[in-house]
């Protein structure tokens, strides 16, 4: 065998797991399309200040005379409002892109923090067992016994409006899902030989949990995390629509929908319709990616 062939074969073996993951994920054209759509949405949100024709929340750029203009109308500033304007004369396209920033930030941020807290408690419950496991799981059962939206509404009624308060409320209602998922996987993994070997070597508990046990719990955690991002975005939109979410100075898609609700019957459908479509596309694209990740990371769940 020549020297040129050997490194190539070694490289193929090294890249095989990643290649297999990518090829299996790409088997679903729908999930691949969802991933592309979500990437586009994320890029629009990140670069909103540079790609939108108007900062919809800068009073110096607004003209009340442009209020409730139909899609495709040319405004007083000289540019076309492709999706129309709301009652304050704000460009709906710009408002939706800016709203995506808040929705994605709240959804991803709350899901990440809830994942860190829930995964840590789930690992501790599975590894320690006994009274520690009982206390943590009773807290999980107590949390999951409350309707999620009702619990979030009660927390925000106490904390008040604000992006950070919404994140805190979503973390408090989401962490239990991660804890239960990780505990179920960790209970199986903690009986493996590598955990027994780590215990025999008297390794610190935190090292056993996060360096040895956690990596083997990642597949279901990734799937749950992806789904919870979409769930958090939907919850934030619901809370903002009900008037207990983000303030009007930091609008999300839910608040944009609420702003146009009273004009629906008068024919000004676009004020709520287009933010609703943007919210729907965002949630569906994330769920499509999550469904395919579930099938790839756990082939036994494939339909």
N, C-alpha and C positions, 0 to 999 in steps of 0.2 A: 504493500500500500504506500502510495507516495506521500511526502510530507505535506503537500498542498491539500490532499483529501482529508487527512486526519483532523486538522483544526476545523474544517468546515463541518465535519460530522459532530465534533464536540460542541460547536456552536449551535447546531441544530438541536442537540439534546438539551442544552442550557435554555434555549428559547421555547422548548416544547410546551411547558405549562402555560406560558403567556399566550403563545399562538393558539393553543387549544381553547383557552378562555375566549379569545377574540373571535375565533372561528365559530364557536358554539353560540356566542352572543349574536353574531352576525347572521345566524340561521333564520332569525326572525326579522324580516324586513320591516315589520311594523314597529318593533322595539328599536331598531336602528334608526328609523325615521323619527321616533319619539326622542331619541338621544340627540339627533341633529337639531330638532326643533327646540329642545331645552337649551342646548348650547347657544343657539341663536338668541333665545330669550335672555339668557344670562349675559351675553355680550351686549345686547341692547341696554340692559339695566346698568351694566358697568360703565358704558360709554355714553350714558344719557346726556350729560351736559354738553357733549361735543356733537351729537348727532340730531338732537331735537331742534326744531326751528324756534322754539320758545321755551323759556323757563316759566312754567305755568304758575309758579308760586313766588315770582318776583313781581311785586305790584307795579314797578316801573315799566314792565313789558305788557301790562294788561290794559285793555280798553273795554269799559262796560258796554259800549255801543256794539261790541262784537258778541254780546251775549246770545246764546241759544241759536247760533247760526247753523244752517244745515250743512251736512257733509259736502265738500267740494266748493264751498263758497269762498270767495276772496275777501279777506278782512281789510281793515283800515291800515294795517301795517304793510300790506302789499303781498303777503304770501297766502297760499291757499290752505284752508283748514280741511284737510283730507277727510277727517272723521267728525268735522263740526266742532262746535264749542259748547261749553256748559253755561250756566246762568251768569257766571262771572266773566265771561269772555275768554276763558282759558282754552287753549287748543287741546282737544281730546286726545290726539295722538301723543303729544308731549306729556300730557297728564298720565296716560296709560304707561308710558315708558318709565316715567319717574315713579309711578305707583308700583311698578314691578320691582324697583330697587328696595322699597320698604317691605313688600311682601316676601321677596326672596331672602332678604336679610333676617327678617323675623322668623321665617320658616326654617332656614338653614341654621341660624344661630340657636334657636330654642331646641331644635333637634340634636345639635351637637352637644350642648350642655346637658340636656336630658340623657343623652347616650352615655356621657362620661359618668354622670351620677348613677344612673340605673345599672350600667354594666359593672361598675365598681361594687355596688351593693349586691348585685346578683352573683358575682364571683365570690364575694365574702360569704354570702349565705350558703352557697354550694360547698365551699372549701371548709368553713368552720363547722357547719352543721349544728345540731343541738339547739340550744336556746337562741343563739344568734340567728340561725336559719328561721326559727319560729317567729321571732320578733319582726324580722325583715319581711317575711312573707305575709304576716298578718297586716303589716302596713301596706303591702302591695294589694292584698285583698280589699282592704278598706278603701284605698284609692280607686281601684277598679269598680267598686260597688256604686260609686257616684257617676251620674251621667257627665260626660266630659265637658260639654258646653255649659251645663249648670254650674259645675265646679269652677270653671274659668270665669263665668259671670260673677260668682260670689267673690272670687279673689280680686277681680278688677274693681268691683264695687267698693272694696276696702282700700285697694292701692290707688285707684284713680287712673285716668288716661295717661298714655305715654308709651313710646316704643319699648323702653326698658321694662315697664310694668307688664306689657303684653308678653314679652319674652319670659319674664319670671312666672307669669300665670301659666303659660304653655309648658314650661319646664315642670312645674308642679303637677300638671295633669298628665304629662307624658312619660315621666321617668319610670313608672311602674311597668310599662310595656317592655322596656329594655331589660329591667331587672328580671322579670319572669322568663324572658327569652334566654338570657345569658345563663340564668340558674339552671334551666332545663338542660342546656348543652353542657354546662360545666359539671353537672352531677354525673354525666357519663364519662367525661374526660378525666375527672379526678381519680378514677379507678384504673387509669392507664399506668403502664409501667414507668413512663418517664416522670410522672408525678410522684410515684413511690420512690424512684431514684433520687429525685430532688429532695424529698423529705428525709431520706436516709443520709444525704449529704448535709443536712441541717441548714439548708438555704433559708434566708429570710423570707417571711411570709409574703411580703410585697413583691419580691422577686419571683416567687413561685406563681403568684397570681397574675402578674402583668407581663412576665417574660416567657412563661411556659404555658400557663392555662389560657390566658386571654387570646393569643394568636390562633388557637384551635377553636375558639368560639366566634371568630370573625365572620365566617360565611353567613350564618343566620342573622348576625348583628347588622351586617351590611344591608341585607334585604329589608329588615325591619326599619333600619335607619332611613332607607330610601322612601319607603312607604310613609314614614312618619313626617318626612319633610313635606310631602303633599298634604298630609292630614293637618299639619301645623299651618300651612298656607290657607287651607280652607277654614280652619278654626279662626285664624286671625281675621279673615275676610268677614266671617259671620259676626265676630265681636265688633268689628269696626262698623258694619252695617247697622248693628243694634245701638251704636253710639257709645260703646264702652271700650273701644280699641284705641287706635292711634289718633292723635289730635288732628284738626283740620289743616294745621301748618305742615304736617308730615303725612300726606295722604297715601293710603294703600289702595289696592284695587277694590277692596270691600267698601271703603269710604267713597270712592268714585261712584260705585253702583248706588250707594245710598243717596248721594247728592242729586242723582237724576230720577230717583224713584217717584217723587211727587209730580214729575213732568211726563210720566209715561202715558197717562190718559189724555194728555193734551196733544199727543203726537210727536213730542220731542223724545223719541225712543232712543236716539243715539247716545244720549248722556249716560244711560245705564247699560245699554245693549253692548256697546263695544268693550267697556271694561269687563263685563260679564263673559264675553267671548274670550278675552285675553286670560281671565282667570281660569276658565274651562280648559283652554289649550295648555296652560301651564301645568295644571293638576293632572290632566290626562297624559301628557308627555312624561311626567315623572313616574306615574303609575305604570306606564308601558315599560319603562326601563326597569322598574322594580320587579314587575312580573317576570321579565326575561332573566334578570339576575337570580331570582328564586329558582327558576328552572335550571340555570347553568350551575349554580352553586349547590343545588340539591336535586340531582337528576331523578330521584324517586318521586318528586312532585310533578314531573312532567306529565302533561295530559296525553 
